[in-house]
Amino acid sequence: MSAPPPVPTALVVPNIIEGYVEAIRPAFPFIMILTVFAAMLVPLLIMLFALSTPQTRRGPIFILNTLAICLGILLGVMGSHLWLSSILSPFAVVSIPEDLTFTILDIWLGWFAEGVLLIRITAAFPRSQLLAVLAFPIAIKVGRVVVNVLFSIHWIKITLRGGLANQFSIIKTQPVWFEVAFILELVDNGYISALFLWRLVDKGHLFKPKAIGRVDSRKSSSTSRLQNLFWIASTNFVFPLIFGVAQVVAIFIGEALLSASLQMANIYVEIIATVFATIWSSTASFEAATSHTGSGTTSSYNHPTIVRMDRVTVSSSDNANIRFPGGGKPEQWDNYGSNGAVAV
């Protein structure tokens, strides 16, 4: 019995190349997302430290922001290394500890940014309303924790068995986990955004954005600062909400690669939005306080922590010189409408 004729090399090689290209295709969007966003976090980290004080660095918001940025950079480095290794050395054994660390960061990293927003909510609402305001998001987060823990265990088991486990492959083989997780996340962030809009309507600030930053000067400076940051951060959380809607739509139409890419990008969008809110409040306030270049007197104050939009309330720390508009005193700033400052 004669042996079958050999397959021509001209037919085998193209098939091998096409198979290899198809296998590494999902890696490219993840490498781009991880590299670009991780690089963006480096200047944000520098700005966060440069615009902070020793006092603010001990606060929970600064700590959570710093952890989120550092872990986001670590996620980008590890993810890029794993995906590049799969391209350059497709037959090499993947480091299980590195893969598991990347998996845990991928699942839980966004919670640091959400934790910052919850802290800001507690400062923006009176204590009598906190239970009613936080009951629903806390219940949703408990459900998300359960789903994430079960999914983490499932993902770790697949990895320990030597199976191929990454965002793209898991979404294709286990879409139900992601559908539930994405929907709960969308409801959670959607509630926060709706709560923000309701608060603006309730206070009559929806069509008066300059009044959004107004805070109660009778409260402590730290609470007032958190209130001011809440308004800024809530607007920024519209972008993660948009990404969340896109994630849910992509996974239900069967676009696993697109959904996984959006999920990865959304992690960094949440971090950047939250940190940007903190940096924005630290820079915009000083510019607002010194934006009036007319003749005026200069008064020495200890580093202002919070000022109202239409009436200045300054508390002390490090010495800083503020030029009052028109030479007036802080209590006379009502004459300038809402051109006052926010928080320094």
N, C-alpha and C positions, 0 to 999 in steps of 0.2 A: 504494500500500500504506500503510495507516494505521499510525501509531506506536502502540506498546502503551500502554495507559493508565498514568499515573503511579501509583506505589505511595503509598497514603495516608500522610501524615506521622504520623498516629496509630499506624501500625504500625512505621514506621522508627525513630522516636525510642526507644521502649521497647527495641527490639533493640540499638540502639547503647549505651544505658545498661547493659543487662544484660551485654553483651560487655565493657564497660569495668570493671564491678564484678567480673566473673569474672576479668579479667586482673590486677586489683590485689589480689584476695583473698589470695594467698599472702604478700603483703608484710606484712600486719598481725601475724601471729605472730612473724615475724623482728624487726620493729620493737620489739615488746613485749619479746622476749627480750634483744635487744641493749641496749635502753635501761635495763631494770631491772638486769640483771647488771653492765653497765658502771658504773652509778651505785653499786652495792654495792661495787665495787672501790676507789672513792675513799676511803671511811673505812678500808678495810683497808690501803691504802697509807700513810695517815697513822699508823695504829696500828703498822704494821710499822717505820716510822722512829722513832716515839716510844718503842717498847719495845726498840730495838736499841742497841748500843754501837758506838763507832768500830771496835772490834776485830771484832765480828760482821758489820759492814757490808762488811768486806773478804773475807768468806767466800763460797764458791761458792753456798751455799744462799740467802743473802740476795740475791746478785746475780741468780740465776735467778728468785727470787720477785719481785724488783723489775721485772725485764724482763717477766715474765709479766703482772704487773698493768698496767704501762704499755702494753704491746702489746694487752692485753685491752680497756683503755679506748679505745685507738686503733681497734681492730676495731669496737667498739660505735659510735663516732662515725662512722667511714667507712661501716659497714653501714647505719646509720640514715639517713645522708645519701643513699646510693645508692637505698635503697628509697623514701624520701620523694620523691626526685626522680622516680622512676618513676611515682609517684602524681600528683604535682602537675604534672609536665611530661612526659607520656607520649610526646610526639613529639620531645623534646630528645635530643641525642646524648650518650651516657654517656661520661664521661672514662675513657679506656682505662687510663692509669697508675693512677688511683684504683681502678678495677675490678680490675686485676691485683694491686695491693698488697693489697686486701681478700681476693682469692683465695688468695694465698700465706699470709697470716696465718691464714685460715680452716683451711688444710690443716695448717700446722706449729705453730700456737700451743700446742696441748696438749702438745707435746713438752717444753716448759720444765718443766711440772709433773712429767712422768714422769722427767725428768733429775734433779730434786730427790730423787725416791723412790729412784732407783738409787744416788745418793750416800749416802743413808741406809742402804741395804742393805749397802754396802761397809763401813760403820762398825759395823753390828750383827752381822756374822758374822766369825769368825776368817779370817785370810788363807788358811789351808789349805783352807777350804770355798768360797772365793769363785769359783773356776773352776767347780765343780760347780753352785753356786747361780746364777751369772750366765750360764752357757753358753746355756741355753735362751732366756731373755728377750732376750739380745743377738742370737741367731739370728733370733728373731721380729722384732726391731726392724730388722734388716738387710732382711728381707723386706718390712716395712712401708715402709722408706725407698725401696726399688725401686718398689713400687706407687705411693707418693705422688709420686715424681719423674716416673714415666711419666704418671700422671694429671694432674699439674701442667702438663706439656708439652701434653697433649691439651686441657686447659681453656684454656690460654693461646692455642693455635692457634684455638680456636673464638672466643675474644674478639677476636683480631686480625683475623679474617675478618668481624667485625661481627655475629656471631651472638649470640643471647640466651643468656648463661651465668650462671646462679645455682644455688644449692644445689638448689632445687626442680626447675628445668628439667633440670639435669644428671642428677639421680637418675631422672627419668622417662625420659630418652633413653639414659642409660648406666648402668643399674643394676648391671652386673657389677662395675664399678670399686668402687662403694660396698659391695657385698656382700663382696668380698674384703677391702677395707680395714677394714670393721666387724668381720668375723670375726677377722682378725688382731689387731685392737685388743682385742677381747673375750678372746681367748686370752691375750694379753699381760697385761692387767690381772687376768684370772682366775688366772693363775699366781702373780702377786704376792700376791693375796689368799689363795690356797691356801698359799703359802709362809709367810705370816704366821700362819695358823691352825696349820699344822704346827709352827712354832716355839713357839707357845704350848703346844701339847700336849706337845711334846718337853721343854719346861722345866717342865711341870706348872703353868702359869699360866692355863690355859683357864678354870677356874672360880674363879680368885683374881685378879681384875682389879687389885687394889691392888698386886700383886707385879710387874705388867707393867713398871713403870718402873724396876725394879732394874737397876743397871749396875755394871760393875766399876770400883771406885774406883782401881785401880792403873793404869788407862789414862789417857791425857792428857785434860784437861778438854774439849777440842774433840771428841775421839772419843766421850767419854761423853755429851756433849750431843747429838751426832748419833744415838747409840743411843737415847736417850730420845725424840727426835723421831721416830725410825723407828716406834716402837710407836704413837704417836699418829697419825701420818700414815697408817699401814697401815689403821687402823680407818676413817679418813675415805675411803679409796679404795674402800670398799664401795659408796658412792653412785655414783661413776663406773661401777663394774661393773654396777650395776642399770640405769643409763642405757644402757650398752652392750648389755645383753640386750634392752632395749626397742627400741633402734635396729635390731638384727638382726631381731627379730620384725616390726617395722613395715615394713622394706624387703622382706621375703619375702612379706608379705601384700599388697604393692602400695600401701601408704600412703606415697607419696613425700613429701608435705608434712609428715606427722607424723615420718617418719624424719629429714628435713632439719632440722626444728625441734629434735628430740631431740639431733641431732649438734651443733647450735649451742649448745644449753643445756649439753651435756656438757663442752664446752670450758671454759666458765666454772665449772662444778661442780668440775672438776679443779683449776683455779687456786685457787678459794676454799677447797677442802678442804686443799690443800697449804699455802697461806698461813695458814689458820686453825690448822693444826697448829703452826706456828712461833709465832704469837701466843699460842695456848693455853699452850704450854710456858713462855712468858715471864711469863704472869700467874698461872697456877695454881700455879706453884712458889712464888712469893712469898706467896700466900695460904696455902699449906700450911705454909710455914715460920713464919708469924706467926699461925696459926689458934688457938694455945693461949693463952688469956687469963689463965691462972692465974698465981700468983706465980712469979717466976723472975728470973733474972739476965740482964742484957743484955750481950752480948759483941760487940765490934767486929771485923768480918771484912771483908776485901776482897771486893767484889761476888761472891757465890757463883755458881759456874758450874754445878755439878752436885751434887746430894745424893742419897743412896740413900733408898729408901722406908722401910727399917727401921733404917738406920744412916747418919748424916750424914757426908758427905765434902765439904768445902768447899775451894775453891781461891780464890786472891786476884786481885782487880783493884781496882775502886773501893770506897771504904769504904761499908759498909752495916751496919746494926744488926739483929741477929737475936735474938729472945727465945727462949731454950731452954725447952722445956716443963718446968714444975716446978722451974726453977732448975738443972737438970742440965746436964752437959756433953754434947757431941755423942755421945761413945762410950756414954752412958747412955740413948740414945733407944730402944734395943731394948726397954726396959721399957714403951714406949708402943705396942707392936705395930707396925702398919704405918701409923701416923698421921704419919709424917715428911713430908718435903717431896720435891719432885721436882726440877726444875731452875729456876733463876732466870734 
